[in-house]
Amino acid sequence: MFKAIIYVTLKEGVLDPQGEAVKKSLHVLNYEGVDEVRIGKFIEVWLKSQDEETARRELEDMSDKLLANPVIEDYRVELMEVV
Amino acid sequence: MFKAIIYVTLKEGVLDPQGEAVKKSLHVLNYEGVDEVRIGKFIEVWLKSQDEETARRELEDMSDKLLANPVIEDYRVELMEVV
């Protein structure tokens, strides 16, 4: 069994309206030191796979097809074997 | 200047309907080895603060008030000094 964490972020240069909204709210709450906010997501996946290489290939495949939008998002796969 | 990453996850035991939906979609795409999916978010914050301790306290404060919902979510703050 493997556990993966896929971190998905907006590509640099892509506007992050949700992050902007959070930044403004933080300023309203008097956290004026806040300079920038960017929001990302991560997906934890537990999966059975014959070996680590296959698992990684499947996860990259899933990310390209479903978990991330390759046009505006980057992703990074962290993979570990679990019992 | 500090950069923080706040990782927000649903508490264990809290249902994750978005993760369930992703798991089902992955099964439809023939990734039958997928056992469980949980979705979290992370918030990158760049902020000015007099020292690391103050920055950490402010970030925990922000998380409790705005970034996470302490009733159903846990969070973890990762903090580093940047130039």
Backbone of each chain as nested JSON, in Angstrom:
{
  "chains": [
    {"id": "A", "residues": [
      {"number": 1, "name": "MET", "atoms": {"N": [0.847, -1.203, 0.0], "CA": [0.0, 0.0, 0.0], "C": [0.882, 1.253, 0.0]}},
      {"number": 2, "name": "PHE", "atoms": {"N": [0.48, 2.216, -0.776], "CA": [1.209, 3.477, -0.828], "C": [0.315, 4.623, -0.375]}},
      {"number": 3, "name": "LYS", "atoms": {"N": [0.96, 5.639, 0.171], "CA": [0.238, 6.873, 0.43], "C": [0.931, 7.983, -0.337]}},
      {"number": 4, "name": "ALA", "atoms": {"N": [0.134, 8.757, -1.045], "CA": [0.697, 9.879, -1.795], "C": [0.037, 11.163, -1.341]}},
      {"number": 5, "name": "ILE", "atoms": {"N": [0.796, 12.235, -1.4], "CA": [0.199, 13.557, -1.235], "C": [0.532, 14.341, -2.496]}},
      {"number": 6, "name": "ILE", "atoms": {"N": [-0.494, 14.819, -3.161], "CA": [-0.3, 15.608, -4.371], "C": [-0.606, 17.061, -4.031]}},
      {"number": 7, "name": "TYR", "atoms": {"N": [0.416, 17.893, -4.13], "CA": [0.256, 19.318, -3.837], "C": [-0.028, 20.052, -5.138]}},
      {"number": 8, "name": "VAL", "atoms": {"N": [-1.144, 20.764, -5.189], "CA": [-1.536, 21.475, -6.41], "C": [-1.518, 22.977, -6.131]}},
      {"number": 9, "name": "THR", "atoms": {"N": [-0.769, 23.698, -6.943], "CA": [-0.715, 25.162, -6.798], "C": [-1.013, 25.814, -8.133]}},
      {"number": 10, "name": "LEU", "atoms": {"N": [-1.482, 27.026, -8.091], "CA": [-1.613, 27.793, -9.329], "C": [-0.218, 28.105, -9.853]}},
      {"number": 11, "name": "LYS", "atoms": {"N": [-0.057, 28.063, -11.165], "CA": [1.227, 28.44, -11.753], "C": [1.539, 29.891, -11.401]}},
      {"number": 12, "name": "GLU", "atoms": {"N": [2.823, 30.19, -11.297], "CA": [3.225, 31.571, -11.057], "C": [2.661, 32.449, -12.16]}},
      {"number": 13, "name": "GLY", "atoms": {"N": [2.132, 33.602, -11.775], "CA": [1.611, 34.513, -12.79], "C": [0.11, 34.367, -12.973]}},
      {"number": 14, "name": "VAL", "atoms": {"N": [-0.437, 33.231, -12.526], "CA": [-1.894, 33.057, -12.62], "C": [-2.543, 33.75, -11.411]}},
      {"number": 15, "name": "LEU", "atoms": {"N": [-3.495, 34.597, -11.673], "CA": [-4.173, 35.322, -10.598], "C": [-4.865, 34.361, -9.636]}},
      {"number": 16, "name": "ASP", "atoms": {"N": [-4.831, 34.702, -8.346], "CA": [-5.454, 33.868, -7.33], "C": [-6.502, 34.706, -6.578]}},
      {"number": 17, "name": "PRO", "atoms": {"N": [-7.713, 34.801, -7.114], "CA": [-8.732, 35.655, -6.498], "C": [-9.1, 35.222, -5.078]}},
      {"number": 18, "name": "GLN", "atoms": {"N": [-9.06, 33.922, -4.817], "CA": [-9.366, 33.435, -3.471], "C": [-8.293, 33.917, -2.478]}},
      {"number": 19, "name": "GLY", "atoms": {"N": [-7.028, 33.833, -2.908], "CA": [-5.937, 34.33, -2.076], "C": [-6.058, 35.829, -1.836]}},
      {"number": 20, "name": "GLU", "atoms": {"N": [-6.417, 36.578, -2.875], "CA": [-6.617, 38.028, -2.746], "C": [-7.706, 38.341, -1.721]}},
      {"number": 21, "name": "ALA", "atoms": {"N": [-8.799, 37.584, -1.789], "CA": [-9.919, 37.796, -0.87], "C": [-9.485, 37.538, 0.571]}},
      {"number": 22, "name": "VAL", "atoms": {"N": [-8.713, 36.454, 0.767], "CA": [-8.232, 36.139, 2.118], "C": [-7.304, 37.246, 2.605]}},
      {"number": 23, "name": "LYS", "atoms": {"N": [-6.423, 37.74, 1.726], "CA": [-5.517, 38.821, 2.116], "C": [-6.311, 40.045, 2.582]}},
      {"number": 24, "name": "LYS", "atoms": {"N": [-7.337, 40.404, 1.809], "CA": [-8.144, 41.569, 2.186], "C": [-8.831, 41.346, 3.532]}},
      {"number": 25, "name": "SER", "atoms": {"N": [-9.371, 40.158, 3.735], "CA": [-10.014, 39.862, 5.021], "C": [-9.019, 39.966, 6.169]}},
      {"number": 26, "name": "LEU", "atoms": {"N": [-7.784, 39.509, 5.947], "CA": [-6.772, 39.583, 7.005], "C": [-6.427, 41.039, 7.315]}},
      {"number": 27, "name": "HIS", "atoms": {"N": [-6.388, 41.876, 6.285], "CA": [-6.147, 43.301, 6.531], "C": [-7.281, 43.903, 7.345]}},
      {"number": 28, "name": "VAL", "atoms": {"N": [-8.507, 43.524, 7.009], "CA": [-9.664, 44.019, 7.76], "C": [-9.554, 43.602, 9.231]}},
      {"number": 29, "name": "LEU", "atoms": {"N": [-9.019, 42.406, 9.472], "CA": [-8.831, 41.922, 10.847], "C": [-7.563, 42.496, 11.503]}},
      {"number": 30, "name": "ASN", "atoms": {"N": [-6.975, 43.509, 10.841], "CA": [-5.792, 44.211, 11.367], "C": [-4.463, 43.457, 11.272]}},
      {"number": 31, "name": "TYR", "atoms": {"N": [-4.389, 42.44, 10.447], "CA": [-3.094, 41.819, 10.181], "C": [-2.475, 42.544, 8.997]}},
      {"number": 32, "name": "GLU", "atoms": {"N": [-1.955, 43.757, 9.274], "CA": [-1.494, 44.592, 8.161], "C": [-0.151, 44.134, 7.603]}},
      {"number": 33, "name": "GLY", "atoms": {"N": [0.565, 43.295, 8.373], "CA": [1.848, 42.81, 7.893], "C": [1.744, 41.809, 6.75]}},
      {"number": 34, "name": "VAL", "atoms": {"N": [0.542, 41.365, 6.462], "CA": [0.377, 40.334, 5.418], "C": [0.565, 40.945, 4.035]}},
      {"number": 35, "name": "ASP", "atoms": {"N": [1.517, 40.403, 3.308], "CA": [1.929, 40.957, 2.025], "C": [1.27, 40.246, 0.847]}},
      {"number": 36, "name": "GLU", "atoms": {"N": [1.206, 38.937, 0.96], "CA": [0.624, 38.17, -0.14], "C": [0.078, 36.86, 0.396]}},
      {"number": 37, "name": "VAL", "atoms": {"N": [-0.992, 36.394, -0.238], "CA": [-1.583, 35.11, 0.139], "C": [-1.869, 34.328, -1.132]}},
      {"number": 38, "name": "ARG", "atoms": {"N": [-1.449, 33.052, -1.141], "CA": [-1.766, 32.178, -2.275], "C": [-2.368, 30.902, -1.694]}},
      {"number": 39, "name": "ILE", "atoms": {"N": [-3.371, 30.386, -2.361], "CA": [-4.039, 29.203, -1.834], "C": [-3.851, 28.01, -2.76]}},
      {"number": 40, "name": "GLY", "atoms": {"N": [-3.537, 26.887, -2.162], "CA": [-3.376, 25.662, -2.939], "C": [-4.156, 24.544, -2.28]}},
      {"number": 41, "name": "LYS", "atoms": {"N": [-4.163, 23.401, -2.943], "CA": [-4.827, 22.269, -2.306], "C": [-3.889, 21.069, -2.304]}},
      {"number": 42, "name": "PHE", "atoms": {"N": [-4.172, 20.128, -1.444], "CA": [-3.429, 18.88, -1.528], "C": [-4.397, 17.715, -1.422]}},
      {"number": 43, "name": "ILE", "atoms": {"N": [-4.049, 16.655, -2.112], "CA": [-4.915, 15.491, -2.177], "C": [-4.131, 14.306, -1.618]}},
      {"number": 44, "name": "GLU", "atoms": {"N": [-4.647, 13.711, -0.568], "CA": [-4.014, 12.514, -0.009], "C": [-4.676, 11.301, -0.645]}},
      {"number": 45, "name": "VAL", "atoms": {"N": [-3.867, 10.424, -1.204], "CA": [-4.403, 9.233, -1.872], "C": [-3.739, 7.989, -1.294]}},
      {"number": 46, "name": "TRP", "atoms": {"N": [-4.541, 7.044, -0.835], "CA": [-4.031, 5.737, -0.429], "C": [-4.324, 4.777, -1.567]}},
      {"number": 47, "name": "LEU", "atoms": {"N": [-3.294, 4.099, -2.061], "CA": [-3.559, 3.206, -3.19], "C": [-2.692, 1.957, -3.167]}},
      {"number": 48, "name": "LYS", "atoms": {"N": [-3.27, 0.917, -3.735], "CA": [-2.53, -0.326, -3.902], "C": [-1.887, -0.285, -5.28]}},
      {"number": 49, "name": "SER", "atoms": {"N": [-0.625, -0.729, -5.342], "CA": [0.059, -0.724, -6.622], "C": [1.197, -1.719, -6.524]}},
      {"number": 50, "name": "GLN", "atoms": {"N": [1.623, -2.302, -7.648], "CA": [2.618, -3.374, -7.544], "C": [3.972, -2.875, -7.048]}},
      {"number": 51, "name": "ASP", "atoms": {"N": [4.376, -1.688, -7.465], "CA": [5.622, -1.123, -6.951], "C": [5.577, 0.397, -7.007]}},
      {"number": 52, "name": "GLU", "atoms": {"N": [6.635, 1.007, -6.461], "CA": [6.65, 2.456, -6.315], "C": [6.617, 3.17, -7.664]}},
      {"number": 53, "name": "GLU", "atoms": {"N": [7.327, 2.607, -8.619], "CA": [7.397, 3.251, -9.936], "C": [6.016, 3.287, -10.59]}},
      {"number": 54, "name": "THR", "atoms": {"N": [5.312, 2.152, -10.513], "CA": [3.955, 2.101, -11.073], "C": [3.041, 3.072, -10.348]}},
      {"number": 55, "name": "ALA", "atoms": {"N": [3.16, 3.093, -9.028], "CA": [2.323, 4.004, -8.236], "C": [2.556, 5.443, -8.677]}},
      {"number": 56, "name": "ARG", "atoms": {"N": [3.825, 5.811, -8.818], "CA": [4.133, 7.196, -9.2], "C": [3.574, 7.516, -10.581]}},
      {"number": 57, "name": "ARG", "atoms": {"N": [3.706, 6.559, -11.515], "CA": [3.199, 6.802, -12.867], "C": [1.679, 6.971, -12.849]}},
      {"number": 58, "name": "GLU", "atoms": {"N": [1.003, 6.108, -12.084], "CA": [-0.458, 6.226, -11.978], "C": [-0.874, 7.565, -11.376]}},
      {"number": 59, "name": "LEU", "atoms": {"N": [-0.144, 7.988, -10.348], "CA": [-0.506, 9.234, -9.675], "C": [-0.302, 10.448, -10.589]}},
      {"number": 60, "name": "GLU", "atoms": {"N": [0.767, 10.407, -11.394], "CA": [0.995, 11.521, -12.33], "C": [-0.093, 11.547, -13.394]}},
      {"number": 61, "name": "ASP", "atoms": {"N": [-0.473, 10.36, -13.793], "CA": [-1.574, 10.198, -14.732], "C": [-2.898, 10.761, -14.186]}},
      {"number": 62, "name": "MET", "atoms": {"N": [-3.219, 10.367, -12.957], "CA": [-4.442, 10.868, -12.297], "C": [-4.41, 12.386, -12.188]}},
      {"number": 63, "name": "SER", "atoms": {"N": [-3.227, 12.908, -11.854], "CA": [-3.103, 14.355, -11.664], "C": [-3.362, 15.076, -12.984]}},
      {"number": 64, "name": "ASP", "atoms": {"N": [-2.763, 14.564, -14.063], "CA": [-2.953, 15.204, -15.368], "C": [-4.405, 15.141, -15.82]}},
      {"number": 65, "name": "LYS", "atoms": {"N": [-5.058, 14.018, -15.505], "CA": [-6.411, 13.814, -16.026], "C": [-7.487, 14.431, -15.142]}},
      {"number": 66, "name": "LEU", "atoms": {"N": [-7.277, 14.412, -13.825], "CA": [-8.402, 14.75, -12.949], "C": [-8.052, 15.698, -11.794]}},
      {"number": 67, "name": "LEU", "atoms": {"N": [-6.885, 15.479, -11.174], "CA": [-6.651, 16.173, -9.903], "C": [-6.172, 17.612, -10.085]}},
      {"number": 68, "name": "ALA", "atoms": {"N": [-5.475, 17.86, -11.189], "CA": [-4.983, 19.22, -11.421], "C": [-5.392, 19.65, -12.824]}},
      {"number": 69, "name": "ASN", "atoms": {"N": [-5.366, 20.935, -13.043], "CA": [-5.61, 21.467, -14.377], "C": [-4.259, 21.943, -14.933]}},
      {"number": 70, "name": "PRO", "atoms": {"N": [-3.633, 21.133, -15.792], "CA": [-2.261, 21.433, -16.225], "C": [-2.116, 22.776, -16.94]}},
      {"number": 71, "name": "VAL", "atoms": {"N": [-3.21, 23.356, -17.375], "CA": [-3.116, 24.657, -18.053], "C": [-2.74, 25.762, -17.06]}},
      {"number": 72, "name": "ILE", "atoms": {"N": [-3.34, 25.725, -15.879], "CA": [-3.077, 26.822, -14.927], "C": [-2.458, 26.358, -13.614]}},
      {"number": 73, "name": "GLU", "atoms": {"N": [-2.326, 25.032, -13.449], "CA": [-1.818, 24.542, -12.169], "C": [-0.564, 23.673, -12.327]}},
      {"number": 74, "name": "ASP", "atoms": {"N": [0.294, 23.756, -11.323], "CA": [1.424, 22.833, -11.202], "C": [1.116, 21.838, -10.098]}},
      {"number": 75, "name": "TYR", "atoms": {"N": [1.737, 20.655, -10.165], "CA": [1.565, 19.74, -9.049], "C": [2.878, 19.025, -8.745]}},
      {"number": 76, "name": "ARG", "atoms": {"N": [2.931, 18.517, -7.533], "CA": [4.112, 17.807, -7.059], "C": [3.609, 16.593, -6.289]}},
      {"number": 77, "name": "VAL", "atoms": {"N": [4.163, 15.423, -6.597], "CA": [3.712, 14.185, -5.961], "C": [4.718, 13.747, -4.905]}},
      {"number": 78, "name": "GLU", "atoms": {"N": [4.249, 13.545, -3.686], "CA": [5.081, 13.005, -2.606], "C": [4.563, 11.599, -2.336]}},
      {"number": 79, "name": "LEU", "atoms": {"N": [5.454, 10.613, -2.392], "CA": [4.993, 9.225, -2.326], "C": [5.73, 8.465, -1.236]}},
      {"number": 80, "name": "MET", "atoms": {"N": [5.006, 7.7, -0.443], "CA": [5.662, 6.865, 0.565], "C": [4.955, 5.52, 0.651]}},
      {"number": 81, "name": "GLU", "atoms": {"N": [5.721, 4.499, 1.073], "CA": [5.114, 3.187, 1.244], "C": [4.584, 3.101, 2.669]}},
      {"number": 82, "name": "VAL", "atoms": {"N": [3.386, 2.578, 2.822], "CA": [2.837, 2.429, 4.168], "C": [2.401, 0.973, 4.369]}},
      {"number": 83, "name": "VAL", "atoms": {"N": [2.238, 0.591, 5.635], "CA": [1.828, -0.797, 5.886], "C": [0.318, -0.909, 6.085]}}
    ]},
    {"id": "B", "residues": [
      {"number": 1, "name": "MET", "atoms": {"N": [11.084, 39.522, 6.709], "CA": [9.919, 38.93, 6.024], "C": [9.869, 37.42, 6.293]}},
      {"number": 2, "name": "PHE", "atoms": {"N": [8.674, 36.948, 6.554], "CA": [8.489, 35.52, 6.785], "C": [7.566, 34.936, 5.723]}},
      {"number": 3, "name": "LYS", "atoms": {"N": [7.786, 33.659, 5.458], "CA": [6.817, 32.945, 4.639], "C": [6.282, 31.785, 5.468]}},
      {"number": 4, "name": "ALA", "atoms": {"N": [4.973, 31.645, 5.47], "CA": [4.363, 30.541, 6.203], "C": [3.511, 29.72, 5.256]}},
      {"number": 5, "name": "ILE", "atoms": {"N": [3.454, 28.433, 5.545], "CA": [2.47, 27.598, 4.861], "C": [1.599, 26.977, 5.942]}},
      {"number": 6, "name": "ILE", "atoms": {"N": [0.301, 27.209, 5.833], "CA": [-0.632, 26.649, 6.793], "C": [-1.389, 25.509, 6.102]}},
      {"number": 7, "name": "TYR", "atoms": {"N": [-1.198, 24.307, 6.616], "CA": [-1.861, 23.133, 6.045], "C": [-3.142, 22.881, 6.822]}},
      {"number": 8, "name": "VAL", "atoms": {"N": [-4.26, 22.846, 6.128], "CA": [-5.549, 22.657, 6.786], "C": [-6.158, 21.33, 6.315]}},
      {"number": 9, "name": "THR", "atoms": {"N": [-6.475, 20.478, 7.268], "CA": [-7.104, 19.196, 6.935], "C": [-8.377, 19.023, 7.75]}},
      {"number": 10, "name": "LEU", "atoms": {"N": [-9.277, 18.218, 7.243], "CA": [-10.435, 17.848, 8.048], "C": [-9.962, 16.97, 9.203]}},
      {"number": 11, "name": "LYS", "atoms": {"N": [-10.554, 17.142, 10.364], "CA": [-10.222, 16.262, 11.494], "C": [-10.563, 14.827, 11.132]}},
      {"number": 12, "name": "GLU", "atoms": {"N": [-9.814, 13.905, 11.704], "CA": [-10.11, 12.49, 11.502], "C": [-11.544, 12.212, 11.944]}},
      {"number": 13, "name": "GLY", "atoms": {"N": [-12.253, 11.462, 11.144], "CA": [-13.624, 11.12, 11.517], "C": [-14.643, 12.037, 10.865]}},
      {"number": 14, "name": "VAL", "atoms": {"N": [-14.188, 13.202, 10.393], "CA": [-15.106, 14.1, 9.69], "C": [-15.215, 13.64, 8.233]}},
      {"number": 15, "name": "LEU", "atoms": {"N": [-16.434, 13.456, 7.771], "CA": [-16.653, 13.007, 6.4], "C": [-16.089, 14.0, 5.395]}},
      {"number": 16, "name": "ASP", "atoms": {"N": [-15.532, 13.483, 4.304], "CA": [-14.962, 14.328, 3.266], "C": [-15.666, 14.026, 1.935]}},
      {"number": 17, "name": "PRO", "atoms": {"N": [-16.817, 14.649, 1.684], "CA": [-17.594, 14.335, 0.478], "C": [-16.833, 14.65, -0.811]}},
      {"number": 18, "name": "GLN", "atoms": {"N": [-15.985, 15.69, -0.774], "CA": [-15.208, 16.032, -1.963], "C": [-14.186, 14.916, -2.26]}},
      {"number": 19, "name": "GLY", "atoms": {"N": [-13.558, 14.415, -1.205], "CA": [-12.627, 13.302, -1.375], "C": [-13.327, 12.049, -1.881]}},
      {"number": 20, "name": "GLU", "atoms": {"N": [-14.523, 11.785, -1.357], "CA": [-15.313, 10.638, -1.814], "C": [-15.629, 10.747, -3.305]}},
      {"number": 21, "name": "ALA", "atoms": {"N": [-15.999, 11.962, -3.729], "CA": [-16.342, 12.187, -5.136], "C": [-15.119, 11.948, -6.025]}},
      {"number": 22, "name": "VAL", "atoms": {"N": [-13.964, 12.419, -5.579], "CA": [-12.738, 12.215, -6.359], "C": [-12.412, 10.729, -6.432]}},
      {"number": 23, "name": "LYS", "atoms": {"N": [-12.574, 10.026, -5.317], "CA": [-12.298, 8.58, -5.315], "C": [-13.186, 7.874, -6.339]}},
      {"number": 24, "name": "LYS", "atoms": {"N": [-14.474, 8.207, -6.34], "CA": [-15.386, 7.572, -7.299], "C": [-14.99, 7.88, -8.734]}},
      {"number": 25, "name": "SER", "atoms": {"N": [-14.63, 9.125, -8.985], "CA": [-14.206, 9.492, -10.343], "C": [-12.961, 8.705, -10.756]}},
      {"number": 26, "name": "LEU", "atoms": {"N": [-12.041, 8.504, -9.806], "CA": [-10.828, 7.749, -10.13], "C": [-11.157, 6.298, -10.43]}},
      {"number": 27, "name": "HIS", "atoms": {"N": [-12.123, 5.745, -9.709], "CA": [-12.547, 4.369, -10.019], "C": [-13.154, 4.298, -11.414]}},
      {"number": 28, "name": "VAL", "atoms": {"N": [-13.971, 5.297, -11.754], "CA": [-14.567, 5.338, -13.095], "C": [-13.473, 5.382, -14.168]}},
      {"number": 29, "name": "LEU", "atoms": {"N": [-12.367, 6.088, -13.848], "CA": [-11.24, 6.168, -14.787], "C": [-10.331, 4.931, -14.706]}},
      {"number": 30, "name": "ASN", "atoms": {"N": [-10.824, 3.888, -14.025], "CA": [-10.108, 2.615, -13.913], "C": [-8.907, 2.58, -12.977]}},
      {"number": 31, "name": "TYR", "atoms": {"N": [-8.795, 3.544, -12.082], "CA": [-7.771, 3.442, -11.049], "C": [-8.38, 2.726, -9.864]}},
      {"number": 32, "name": "GLU", "atoms": {"N": [-8.51, 1.4, -10.007], "CA": [-9.238, 0.642, -8.992], "C": [-8.425, 0.428, -7.718]}},
      {"number": 33, "name": "GLY", "atoms": {"N": [-7.107, 0.663, -7.801], "CA": [-6.264, 0.492, -6.615], "C": [-6.458, 1.583, -5.58]}},
      {"number": 34, "name": "VAL", "atoms": {"N": [-7.184, 2.618, -5.949], "CA": [-7.347, 3.74, -5.013], "C": [-8.301, 3.372, -3.885]}},
      {"number": 35, "name": "ASP", "atoms": {"N": [-7.799, 3.487, -2.664], "CA": [-8.52, 3.03, -1.486], "C": [-9.236, 4.159, -0.773]}},
      {"number": 36, "name": "GLU", "atoms": {"N": [-8.566, 5.277, -0.67], "CA": [-9.168, 6.413, 0.037], "C": [-8.566, 7.693, -0.49]}},
      {"number": 37, "name": "VAL", "atoms": {"N": [-9.379, 8.738, -0.478], "CA": [-8.909, 10.065, -0.9], "C": [-9.403, 11.089, 0.116]}},
      {"number": 38, "name": "ARG", "atoms": {"N": [-8.493, 11.94, 0.565], "CA": [-8.882, 13.042, 1.466], "C": [-8.305, 14.324, 0.881]}},
      {"number": 39, "name": "ILE", "atoms": {"N": [-9.075, 15.388, 0.957], "CA": [-8.632, 16.632, 0.351], "C": [-8.409, 17.701, 1.41]}},
      {"number": 40, "name": "GLY", "atoms": {"N": [-7.299, 18.388, 1.293], "CA": [-6.991, 19.469, 2.219], "C": [-6.579, 20.702, 1.448]}},
      {"number": 41, "name": "LYS", "atoms": {"N": [-6.356, 21.784, 2.171], "CA": [-5.862, 22.975, 1.482], "C": [-4.641, 23.499, 2.203]}},
      {"number": 42, "name": "PHE", "atoms": {"N": [-3.87, 24.296, 1.501], "CA": [-2.79, 24.994, 2.191], "C": [-2.778, 26.445, 1.765]}},
      {"number": 43, "name": "ILE", "atoms": {"N": [-2.389, 27.28, 2.701], "CA": [-2.408, 28.716, 2.473], "C": [-0.984, 29.223, 2.657]}},
      {"number": 44, "name": "GLU", "atoms": {"N": [-0.436, 29.804, 1.605], "CA": [0.892, 30.403, 1.703], "C": [0.716, 31.876, 2.061]}},
      {"number": 45, "name": "VAL", "atoms": {"N": [1.395, 32.301, 3.103], "CA": [1.275, 33.688, 3.56], "C": [2.665, 34.301, 3.665]}},
      {"number": 46, "name": "TRP", "atoms": {"N": [2.869, 35.427, 3.016], "CA": [4.093, 36.205, 3.187], "C": [3.759, 37.35, 4.125]}},
      {"number": 47, "name": "LEU", "atoms": {"N": [4.509, 37.484, 5.19], "CA": [4.171, 38.567, 6.125], "C": [5.389, 39.18, 6.786]}},
      {"number": 48, "name": "LYS", "atoms": {"N": [5.228, 40.46, 7.117], "CA": [6.255, 41.169, 7.887], "C": [5.896, 41.034, 9.357]}},
      {"number": 49, "name": "SER", "atoms": {"N": [6.917, 40.774, 10.183], "CA": [6.664, 40.64, 11.605], "C": [7.973, 40.883, 12.32]}},
      {"number": 50, "name": "GLN", "atoms": {"N": [7.921, 41.348, 13.571], "CA": [9.178, 41.723, 14.224], "C": [10.095, 40.527, 14.487]}},
      {"number": 51, "name": "ASP", "atoms": {"N": [9.535, 39.388, 14.833], "CA": [10.358, 38.192, 15.014], "C": [9.52, 36.936, 14.775]}},
      {"number": 52, "name": "GLU", "atoms": {"N": [10.208, 35.803, 14.797], "CA": [9.569, 34.544, 14.446], "C": [8.436, 34.183, 15.407]}},
      {"number": 53, "name": "GLU", "atoms": {"N": [8.659, 34.452, 16.683], "CA": [7.655, 34.103, 17.688], "C": [6.364, 34.886, 17.448]}},
      {"number": 54, "name": "THR", "atoms": {"N": [6.514, 36.187, 17.182], "CA": [5.34, 37.018, 16.912], "C": [4.64, 36.542, 15.645]}},
      {"number": 55, "name": "ALA", "atoms": {"N": [5.43, 36.241, 14.637], "CA": [4.849, 35.773, 13.372], "C": [4.03, 34.512, 13.614]}},
      {"number": 56, "name": "ARG", "atoms": {"N": [4.619, 33.577, 14.359], "CA": [3.906, 32.319, 14.616], "C": [2.599, 32.558, 15.375]}},
      {"number": 57, "name": "ARG", "atoms": {"N": [2.667, 33.444, 16.368], "CA": [1.464, 33.73, 17.149], "C": [0.376, 34.356, 16.265]}},
      {"number": 58, "name": "GLU", "atoms": {"N": [0.789, 35.301, 15.421], "CA": [-0.171, 35.934, 14.509], "C": [-0.799, 34.912, 13.561]}},
      {"number": 59, "name": "LEU", "atoms": {"N": [0.031, 34.006, 13.056], "CA": [-0.469, 33.023, 12.097], "C": [-1.456, 32.056, 12.746]}},
      {"number": 60, "name": "GLU", "atoms": {"N": [-1.165, 31.667, 13.989], "CA": [-2.101, 30.777, 14.688], "C": [-3.424, 31.483, 14.961]}},
      {"number": 61, "name": "ASP", "atoms": {"N": [-3.294, 32.756, 15.284], "CA": [-4.462, 33.602, 15.472], "C": [-5.314, 33.702, 14.204]}},
      {"number": 62, "name": "MET", "atoms": {"N": [-4.655, 33.994, 13.087], "CA": [-5.343, 34.084, 11.783], "C": [-6.036, 32.765, 11.447]}},
      {"number": 63, "name": "SER", "atoms": {"N": [-5.341, 31.662, 11.75], "CA": [-5.887, 30.352, 11.421], "C": [-7.148, 30.089, 12.221]}},
      {"number": 64, "name": "ASP", "atoms": {"N": [-7.089, 30.407, 13.521], "CA": [-8.252, 30.183, 14.371], "C": [-9.429, 31.053, 13.949]}},
      {"number": 65, "name": "LYS", "atoms": {"N": [-9.132, 32.273, 13.529], "CA": [-10.203, 33.222, 13.222], "C": [-10.741, 33.101, 11.818]}},
      {"number": 66, "name": "LEU", "atoms": {"N": [-9.87, 32.775, 10.853], "CA": [-10.291, 32.915, 9.459], "C": [-9.905, 31.751, 8.559]}},
      {"number": 67, "name": "LEU", "atoms": {"N": [-8.683, 31.234, 8.737], "CA": [-8.182, 30.314, 7.715], "C": [-8.691, 28.892, 7.889]}},
      {"number": 68, "name": "ALA", "atoms": {"N": [-8.967, 28.507, 9.123], "CA": [-9.461, 27.151, 9.359], "C": [-10.725, 27.227, 10.209]}},
      {"number": 69, "name": "ASN", "atoms": {"N": [-11.48, 26.18, 10.183], "CA": [-12.647, 26.065, 11.046], "C": [-12.302, 25.075, 12.16]}},
      {"number": 70, "name": "PRO", "atoms": {"N": [-11.95, 25.587, 13.339], "CA": [-11.438, 24.71, 14.4], "C": [-12.413, 23.611, 14.827]}},
      {"number": 71, "name": "VAL", "atoms": {"N": [-13.683, 23.756, 14.496], "CA": [-14.653, 22.725, 14.875], "C": [-14.421, 21.435, 14.083]}},
      {"number": 72, "name": "ILE", "atoms": {"N": [-14.146, 21.577, 12.795], "CA": [-14.004, 20.368, 11.977], "C": [-12.625, 20.223, 11.325]}},
      {"number": 73, "name": "GLU", "atoms": {"N": [-11.779, 21.239, 11.485], "CA": [-10.481, 21.18, 10.805], "C": [-9.303, 21.307, 11.775]}},
      {"number": 74, "name": "ASP", "atoms": {"N": [-8.207, 20.635, 11.413], "CA": [-6.927, 20.819, 12.096], "C": [-6.016, 21.636, 11.19]}},
      {"number": 75, "name": "TYR", "atoms": {"N": [-5.055, 22.322, 11.791], "CA": [-4.076, 22.994, 10.936], "C": [-2.685, 22.882, 11.53]}},
      {"number": 76, "name": "ARG", "atoms": {"N": [-1.715, 23.08, 10.665], "CA": [-0.315, 23.002, 11.055], "C": [0.393, 24.156, 10.356]}},
      {"number": 77, "name": "VAL", "atoms": {"N": [1.18, 24.917, 11.121], "CA": [1.864, 26.08, 10.553], "C": [3.338, 25.762, 10.322]}},
      {"number": 78, "name": "GLU", "atoms": {"N": [3.805, 25.963, 9.094], "CA": [5.222, 25.821, 8.767], "C": [5.736, 27.224, 8.495]}},
      {"number": 79, "name": "LEU", "atoms": {"N": [6.8, 27.616, 9.2], "CA": [7.233, 29.009, 9.124], "C": [8.71, 29.093, 8.768]}},
      {"number": 80, "name": "MET", "atoms": {"N": [9.059, 29.978, 7.849], "CA": [10.48, 30.182, 7.534], "C": [10.742, 31.659, 7.293]}},
      {"number": 81, "name": "GLU", "atoms": {"N": [11.994, 32.07, 7.551], "CA": [12.357, 33.458, 7.303], "C": [12.835, 33.559, 5.862]}},
      {"number": 82, "name": "VAL", "atoms": {"N": [12.398, 34.572, 5.155], "CA": [12.848, 34.752, 3.77], "C": [13.414, 36.162, 3.616]}},
      {"number": 83, "name": "VAL", "atoms": {"N": [14.202, 36.356, 2.559], "CA": [14.773, 37.71, 2.356], "C": [13.949, 38.515, 1.358]}}
    ]}
  ]
}
